[in-house]
């Protein structure tokens, strides 16, 4: 799968498409693009999450843990 910039694709279609489209057809094409699921680069998200994590030692269970603020994780995933 290839990641694309949907807004850039829509701009290109409206400005450079060699096929003459009526307004309704063009609108439908743009709606289809908007309806597609959002894909993201998993490796990049994981890298950003690791940059934000912090080490926490749990004295009760005697284990090492890493945590990240939930709001920051949501911000990274949405970005």
PyMOL commands that place a pseudoatom at each C-alpha (Angstrom):
pseudoatom trace, name=CA, resn=UNK, resi=1, chain=A, elem=C, hetatm=0, pos=[0.000, 0.000, 0.000]
pseudoatom trace, name=CA, resn=UNK, resi=2, chain=A, elem=C, hetatm=0, pos=[1.195, 3.496, -0.784]
pseudoatom trace, name=CA, resn=UNK, resi=3, chain=A, elem=C, hetatm=0, pos=[0.388, 6.504, 1.379]
pseudoatom trace, name=CA, resn=UNK, resi=4, chain=A, elem=C, hetatm=0, pos=[-0.950, 9.530, -0.483]
pseudoatom trace, name=CA, resn=UNK, resi=5, chain=A, elem=C, hetatm=0, pos=[-1.979, 13.048, 0.385]
pseudoatom trace, name=CA, resn=UNK, resi=6, chain=A, elem=C, hetatm=0, pos=[-5.724, 13.001, -0.375]
pseudoatom trace, name=CA, resn=UNK, resi=7, chain=A, elem=C, hetatm=0, pos=[-5.988, 16.799, -0.511]
pseudoatom trace, name=CA, resn=UNK, resi=8, chain=A, elem=C, hetatm=0, pos=[-3.113, 17.005, -2.996]
pseudoatom trace, name=CA, resn=UNK, resi=9, chain=A, elem=C, hetatm=0, pos=[-4.722, 14.322, -5.165]
pseudoatom trace, name=CA, resn=UNK, resi=10, chain=A, elem=C, hetatm=0, pos=[-8.057, 16.156, -5.118]
pseudoatom trace, name=CA, resn=UNK, resi=11, chain=A, elem=C, hetatm=0, pos=[-6.333, 19.429, -6.062]
pseudoatom trace, name=CA, resn=UNK, resi=12, chain=A, elem=C, hetatm=0, pos=[-4.577, 17.695, -8.944]
pseudoatom trace, name=CA, resn=UNK, resi=13, chain=A, elem=C, hetatm=0, pos=[-7.812, 16.145, -10.210]
pseudoatom trace, name=CA, resn=UNK, resi=14, chain=A, elem=C, hetatm=0, pos=[-9.636, 19.481, -10.144]
pseudoatom trace, name=CA, resn=UNK, resi=15, chain=A, elem=C, hetatm=0, pos=[-6.766, 21.379, -11.755]
pseudoatom trace, name=CA, resn=UNK, resi=16, chain=A, elem=C, hetatm=0, pos=[-5.030, 18.991, -14.143]
pseudoatom trace, name=CA, resn=UNK, resi=17, chain=A, elem=C, hetatm=0, pos=[-7.454, 16.275, -15.210]
pseudoatom trace, name=CA, resn=UNK, resi=18, chain=A, elem=C, hetatm=0, pos=[-7.378, 16.040, -19.031]
pseudoatom trace, name=CA, resn=UNK, resi=19, chain=A, elem=C, hetatm=0, pos=[-10.827, 14.461, -19.134]
pseudoatom trace, name=CA, resn=UNK, resi=20, chain=A, elem=C, hetatm=0, pos=[-13.709, 16.917, -19.163]
pseudoatom trace, name=CA, resn=UNK, resi=21, chain=A, elem=C, hetatm=0, pos=[-15.831, 16.124, -16.094]
pseudoatom trace, name=CA, resn=UNK, resi=22, chain=A, elem=C, hetatm=0, pos=[-19.178, 17.603, -15.268]
pseudoatom trace, name=CA, resn=UNK, resi=23, chain=A, elem=C, hetatm=0, pos=[-19.558, 19.089, -11.796]
pseudoatom trace, name=CA, resn=UNK, resi=24, chain=A, elem=C, hetatm=0, pos=[-21.551, 16.130, -10.423]
pseudoatom trace, name=CA, resn=UNK, resi=25, chain=A, elem=C, hetatm=0, pos=[-19.020, 13.529, -11.616]
pseudoatom trace, name=CA, resn=UNK, resi=26, chain=A, elem=C, hetatm=0, pos=[-16.083, 15.522, -10.286]
pseudoatom trace, name=CA, resn=UNK, resi=27, chain=A, elem=C, hetatm=0, pos=[-17.870, 15.932, -6.957]
pseudoatom trace, name=CA, resn=UNK, resi=28, chain=A, elem=C, hetatm=0, pos=[-18.521, 12.191, -6.765]
pseudoatom trace, name=CA, resn=UNK, resi=29, chain=A, elem=C, hetatm=0, pos=[-14.844, 11.409, -7.427]
pseudoatom trace, name=CA, resn=UNK, resi=30, chain=A, elem=C, hetatm=0, pos=[-13.794, 13.795, -4.665]
pseudoatom trace, name=CA, resn=UNK, resi=31, chain=A, elem=C, hetatm=0, pos=[-16.339, 12.232, -2.264]
pseudoatom trace, name=CA, resn=UNK, resi=32, chain=A, elem=C, hetatm=0, pos=[-14.992, 8.749, -3.033]
pseudoatom trace, name=CA, resn=UNK, resi=33, chain=A, elem=C, hetatm=0, pos=[-11.487, 9.929, -2.140]
pseudoatom trace, name=CA, resn=UNK, resi=34, chain=A, elem=C, hetatm=0, pos=[-12.750, 11.441, 1.124]
pseudoatom trace, name=CA, resn=UNK, resi=35, chain=A, elem=C, hetatm=0, pos=[-14.572, 8.197, 2.010]
pseudoatom trace, name=CA, resn=UNK, resi=36, chain=A, elem=C, hetatm=0, pos=[-11.405, 6.084, 1.906]
pseudoatom trace, name=CA, resn=UNK, resi=37, chain=A, elem=C, hetatm=0, pos=[-9.896, 4.853, 5.150]
pseudoatom trace, name=CA, resn=UNK, resi=38, chain=A, elem=C, hetatm=0, pos=[-6.945, 6.806, 6.467]
pseudoatom trace, name=CA, resn=UNK, resi=39, chain=A, elem=C, hetatm=0, pos=[-3.686, 4.893, 6.251]
pseudoatom trace, name=CA, resn=UNK, resi=40, chain=A, elem=C, hetatm=0, pos=[-0.585, 5.706, 8.222]
pseudoatom trace, name=CA, resn=UNK, resi=41, chain=A, elem=C, hetatm=0, pos=[3.042, 4.716, 8.421]
pseudoatom trace, name=CA, resn=UNK, resi=42, chain=A, elem=C, hetatm=0, pos=[3.122, 2.276, 11.349]
pseudoatom trace, name=CA, resn=UNK, resi=43, chain=A, elem=C, hetatm=0, pos=[6.910, 2.492, 11.769]
pseudoatom trace, name=CA, resn=UNK, resi=44, chain=A, elem=C, hetatm=0, pos=[6.784, 6.273, 12.000]
pseudoatom trace, name=CA, resn=UNK, resi=45, chain=A, elem=C, hetatm=0, pos=[4.015, 6.149, 14.629]
pseudoatom trace, name=CA, resn=UNK, resi=46, chain=A, elem=C, hetatm=0, pos=[5.944, 3.596, 16.706]
pseudoatom trace, name=CA, resn=UNK, resi=47, chain=A, elem=C, hetatm=0, pos=[9.092, 5.729, 16.460]
pseudoatom trace, name=CA, resn=UNK, resi=48, chain=A, elem=C, hetatm=0, pos=[7.227, 8.807, 17.706]
pseudoatom trace, name=CA, resn=UNK, resi=49, chain=A, elem=C, hetatm=0, pos=[5.618, 6.859, 20.551]
pseudoatom trace, name=CA, resn=UNK, resi=50, chain=A, elem=C, hetatm=0, pos=[9.014, 5.550, 21.664]
pseudoatom trace, name=CA, resn=UNK, resi=51, chain=A, elem=C, hetatm=0, pos=[10.396, 9.096, 21.662]
pseudoatom trace, name=CA, resn=UNK, resi=52, chain=A, elem=C, hetatm=0, pos=[7.676, 10.098, 24.133]
pseudoatom trace, name=CA, resn=UNK, resi=53, chain=A, elem=C, hetatm=0, pos=[7.791, 7.109, 26.446]
pseudoatom trace, name=CA, resn=UNK, resi=54, chain=A, elem=C, hetatm=0, pos=[9.380, 7.297, 29.853]
pseudoatom trace, name=CA, resn=UNK, resi=55, chain=A, elem=C, hetatm=0, pos=[10.821, 4.602, 32.051]
pseudoatom trace, name=CA, resn=UNK, resi=56, chain=A, elem=C, hetatm=0, pos=[8.983, 3.703, 35.261]
pseudoatom trace, name=CA, resn=UNK, resi=57, chain=A, elem=C, hetatm=0, pos=[10.198, 1.179, 37.787]
pseudoatom trace, name=CA, resn=UNK, resi=58, chain=A, elem=C, hetatm=0, pos=[7.404, -0.699, 39.543]
pseudoatom trace, name=CA, resn=UNK, resi=59, chain=A, elem=C, hetatm=0, pos=[8.685, -1.546, 43.019]
pseudoatom trace, name=CA, resn=UNK, resi=60, chain=A, elem=C, hetatm=0, pos=[5.619, -3.662, 43.796]
pseudoatom trace, name=CA, resn=UNK, resi=61, chain=A, elem=C, hetatm=0, pos=[6.065, -6.118, 40.924]
pseudoatom trace, name=CA, resn=UNK, resi=62, chain=A, elem=C, hetatm=0, pos=[9.823, -5.540, 40.626]
pseudoatom trace, name=CA, resn=UNK, resi=63, chain=A, elem=C, hetatm=0, pos=[9.450, -4.959, 36.887]
pseudoatom trace, name=CA, resn=UNK, resi=64, chain=A, elem=C, hetatm=0, pos=[10.577, -2.337, 34.404]
pseudoatom trace, name=CA, resn=UNK, resi=65, chain=A, elem=C, hetatm=0, pos=[7.770, -0.511, 32.600]
pseudoatom trace, name=CA, resn=UNK, resi=66, chain=A, elem=C, hetatm=0, pos=[7.505, 2.156, 29.957]
pseudoatom trace, name=CA, resn=UNK, resi=67, chain=A, elem=C, hetatm=0, pos=[4.586, 4.554, 29.822]
pseudoatom trace, name=CA, resn=UNK, resi=68, chain=A, elem=C, hetatm=0, pos=[3.333, 7.327, 27.594]
pseudoatom trace, name=CA, resn=UNK, resi=69, chain=A, elem=C, hetatm=0, pos=[0.646, 9.912, 28.253]
pseudoatom trace, name=CA, resn=UNK, resi=70, chain=A, elem=C, hetatm=0, pos=[-2.609, 8.792, 26.629]
pseudoatom trace, name=CA, resn=UNK, resi=71, chain=A, elem=C, hetatm=0, pos=[-3.373, 12.248, 25.229]
pseudoatom trace, name=CA, resn=UNK, resi=72, chain=A, elem=C, hetatm=0, pos=[0.094, 12.425, 23.637]
pseudoatom trace, name=CA, resn=UNK, resi=73, chain=A, elem=C, hetatm=0, pos=[-0.375, 8.963, 22.098]
pseudoatom trace, name=CA, resn=UNK, resi=74, chain=A, elem=C, hetatm=0, pos=[-3.727, 10.017, 20.630]
pseudoatom trace, name=CA, resn=UNK, resi=75, chain=A, elem=C, hetatm=0, pos=[-2.160, 13.203, 19.247]
pseudoatom trace, name=CA, resn=UNK, resi=76, chain=A, elem=C, hetatm=0, pos=[0.597, 11.153, 17.554]
pseudoatom trace, name=CA, resn=UNK, resi=77, chain=A, elem=C, hetatm=0, pos=[-1.846, 8.665, 16.030]
pseudoatom trace, name=CA, resn=UNK, resi=78, chain=A, elem=C, hetatm=0, pos=[-4.134, 11.414, 14.722]
pseudoatom trace, name=CA, resn=UNK, resi=79, chain=A, elem=C, hetatm=0, pos=[-1.138, 13.270, 13.263]
for i in range(1, 79): cmd.bond("trace and resi %d" % i, "trace and resi %d" % (i + 1))
show_as sticks, trace
zoom trace
